[in-house]
Amino acid sequence: MTPENDQHVYHHYTNDVLKISAKVEKNTKGFNYEASVTGATTVDQAMTTLKAMQVALEAEYGTKPKPDTGGLDVPF
C-alpha cells in the first residue's frame, strides 16, 4: 500500500460532557432510584445535578424516596 491509500481509524472519546444515568422504580410507597453522574468537573457539579434530578422526580411522583445510607446516619 502506498501512503496515499493508507487508511486509519481514529476513535475519539469525549468524557467532558455531563451525563446522568438513572433507574427509577415506582412502588406503593413512592419511588426509589439509582443514579450516576459522569463528566462532572467537580463534586459540587455532580451533587447539584443529582439534587436537580431528585427535585424533578419528586415533582413527577409526588413523594420523596427513602435514601439508602448504608446504615450511616446521614441527614437528608
N, C-alpha and C positions, 0 to 999 in steps of 0.2 A: 504494500500500500504506500502510496505517496503521501506526503504531508497534506496535500490539498484534499485528499479523500479520507483522512483520518476522522473518526467520529468519537466524540467524547460525551459522556453523560454526567451532568453536574446535578447533585441533589442539594437544594438549599432548604434548610430548616430554620424557621423563624420562631424563636421562643419569646420574643419580646411583645407578643400580643396577649392581652389579658383575656383569659378564658375561664369560664366556670362550668363545672360539670356537676349535675345534681341528680339524685334519685329521690323521688318523693312518693311516699305511700300514705294514702288517706285511709283512716280507720275510724272506728266508732268513737274514739276519744279525741279525734282531731287529725293530726298528721305527724309523720316522722320524716326526717330527711337526712341524707348523707350528701356532703358537698365537698368539692375540692376546687382550689383556685390555682391556676398556673400562669406564669408570665408576669406576676406582680413584681414590681421593682422593690417594694418594701413590705414588711409585715403589716404595717398600718393600711396600705392599699388593699392587701388581701382581706384583712378584717373588715374594712369598710365595705368591700364588695359582698362579703358573706352576710354582714348585717343588713345591707340593702335587699339581698335575696330573702332573708328571713322576714323582713317587713312586707315584701311582696307576697310571700306565702301566707302570712297571717291575714293579709287583706283578701286573698283568694279563698282561703279555707276557714277563716274566722276564729281560729283558736291557735293558741301557742303550743308548740311541741314541748315535751319534757326532754330537756337535753340530757344526753348520756355523758356524765362527767367522769366515768371510770372509777366511781367511788370517791372522788375528791370533792371537797366542799368548796364549790366554785359558785360565787354569786352571779346570776344572770339577770 
